[in-house]
Amino acid sequence: MPSFLLEVGTEELPATFVEGAIAQWEAMIPASLKEQYLTCESVKVYATPRRLAVVIAGLPEQQPDRQEEIKGPPATAAFKEGKPTKAAEGFAKKQNIKLEDIEIRPTPKGDFVFVLKHIPGRKTAEIVTELIRQWINRLEGKRFMRWGDGDIRFPRPIRWLVTLLDKEILPLSIPNGSETISSDRHSQGHRVLHPNSVSIAEATEYAETLGKAFVEVDPQTRKTAIANQVKVAANSVGGEAEIPEDLLNEVVNLVEWPTAVVGTFDGEFLVLPPEVIKMVMVTHQRYFPVLDTQGNLKPYFITISNGDPAKAAIIASGNERVIRARLADGEFFYKTDLKKPLENYLPDLENVTFQEDLGSVRDKVNRIIANADRIAKQLKVSEGELAQIKRAALLCKADLVSQMVYEFPELEGIMGEKYALAGGESEGVAKAIVEHYLPKGASDRLPTNIISQVVALADKLDTLVSIFGLGMLPTGSSDPFALRRAANGVLNIIWSADLPLNLHELLKDLTTDFVNSHPNAMLGLIHHLEDFFLQRIRTLLQDEKSIDYDLVNAVLGDEDIEYKERALQDLLDVRDRALFLQEIRGDGTLDIIYETINRSTRLAKQGDLDTGELQPDTVINPSLFEKSSEQALMEALENLIPNTQAALETRNYRQLVTALAAIVPTVTQFFDGENSVLVMDSNPKVQRNRLNLLGLLRNHARVLADFGAIVKG
């Protein structure tokens, strides 16, 4: 059972590409082997900044022989009067068979000719050699390049190839213009610690051989080593390492033989906000911060070197010079920015364009203030909270024109909070300036108080209404203004804080304002926006709340405008109904009422009762009753009314479902008992009366969901 090695040697690859390439090969290579009927014991993908490699263990010597049934033309086209036609001859020639090997078999579409071919297995070496190009060429990533005078595209130039099946070189040449990359058994060791080439004797010895040349090819082993070294290095200076996962994953793919090096910086820089120092360290320099036991920064950093460990002192000194210059710049920007209050930056926002047709960032701030006022009044916040909301809305973008944020855009909002507090603003206003950007992603934290929440909603809704108003809707994977993230943020803020916000009314007001100020606004703006929000509600309920798709359909309605309007008018209610439906599906309660409500709903569609009607006395005529089951059903519906009203007022849907479960035996008698009735009676008045009874039951159930959309488990 031979093992195979492929190593693609390159110049230094981008770390993000390396991480993505590993995942792609881990999926691609086993799938392509399976397509070729090749089994294996394991597929191990290795990668460093200078190479991508895979070792496939336990391959067979060749594919298994197999029988393959091939369908040809219809029998009527292949044979005329019992003699083969050119169609039959062409089929036989193409399949390299004799005419007598053809069989005629019946199919649902008539008789066709078939051939059962015996296909001998090909040699594994031959197949794998063909697959190599596919594995290389199908890798995807950003900013691929050409080099030399060739047409090959890859993130960095390919410099060598190793292709071994056990000890044997699989010859492969990849032409690239005037240059040809040919495979052999020679790889490259560490640039500094082992600058000579490395001969790999056998595929299974790959990791061990490169390890002796100071190249750790296993990313997971490097990751563990880096994390451990960083912790030990931090302990050596009496601190604890802060190890951001994103930074760790990036650094893993920047080095081949990691060595943790401790550096220091002047303690005077610790007067800077810790976010500034960490931004310089983590984002710009890829250093790991060192903290004391209280979580405060210490004047040390840890860098992961790919150089000679014996030169650690020189490496540390070079990095110290770099960070000293960066922190000195940060100190200058910080002190300069603090010379004037945050409000004084507002005029400069007029010189920053938000979007060509939407004006400046200052114009956006004005819209955020107006939006925040509307939201705050709908939520009936206190006068004190309203004043802070307006102040935070005014100042929320001011730090964008500060020197610090201009140099470090990642600090937007963060510096605004710092400068607001320094200028005497309240903590609520300052926190809203940083939190109004939240959430920045699916797993990010959310604004923590009503001031932050209102300003965040105002900002995101302005972006959504304005960009939609210009007709710039997201399509496919293209969403340059992050509108999906903004809409998800709006919904998650409302849900997390239980804000009783009528999104339908709010969107109606905001879109009206936009249309009035932009005569060329997209037609049907509010309908496009509401459909977009309904899509996001559906996605969040299914993906983040783990609600079954049919239960989501039941609370949003399947092309039912009433449910859609209700969802947007009361987002808390649509969330609670979906969660409750999932709960009663799990505990079996839904099964008790499902058949009865669903049957009633299907029949009620044949009537004309308004879906909002709940009172029997206005739509039921007892004088038309012919069976006692009709009277019993009407009385049960009358008893149901208080429970339904309570569900509407308090969202206590458990009470409603309990009452619906109690009515099930009565409805069963109405349909199938000794005194059952024929709903579709020949007398139109009797028929309508009975359909109205079922329509009333449907309407009570509709307060919870559209049971017609629920799929029986």
Buried (B, 14 or more C-beta within 10 A) or exposed (E): EBBBBBBBBBEBBBBBBBBBBBEBBBEBBBEBBEEBBBEBEEBBBBBBBBBBBBBBBEBBEBBEEEEEEEEBBBBEBBBEEEEBBEBBEBBBEEBEBEEEEBEEEEEEEEBBBBBEBEEEBBEBBEBBBEBBEEBBEEBEBEEEEEBEEBEBEBBBBBBBBBBBBBBEBBEBEBEBEEBEBEBBBBBBBBBBBBEEEBEBEBBBBBBEBBBEBBBBBBBEBBBEBBBEBBBEBBEEEEBBBBBBEEBBBBBBBBBBBBBBBBBBBEEEBBEBBEBBBBBBBBBEBBBBBBBEEEEEBBBBBBBBBBBBBEBBEEBBEBBBEBBBEBBBBBBEBBEEBBEEBBBEBBEBBBEEEBBEEBBBBBBBBBBBBBBBBBBBEBBEBEEEBBBBBBBBBBBBBBBBBBBBBEBBEEBBBBBBBBBBBBBEBBEBBBBBBBBBBBBEEEEEEBBBBBBBBBBBBBBBBBBBBBBBBBEBBBEEEEBEBBBBBBBBBBBBBBBBBEBEBBBBEBBBBBBEBBBEEBEEBBEEBBEBBBEBBBEBBBBBBBEBEEBBEBBBBBBBBEEBEEBBEBBBBBBBBBBBBBBBBBBBBEEEBBEBBBBBBBBBBEBBEEBEBEBEEBEBEEBBEEEBBBBEBBEBBBEBBBEBBEBBEBBBEEBBBEBBBBBBBBBBEBBBBBBEBEEBBEBEBEEEEBBBBBBBBBBBBBBBBBBBBBBBBBEEE
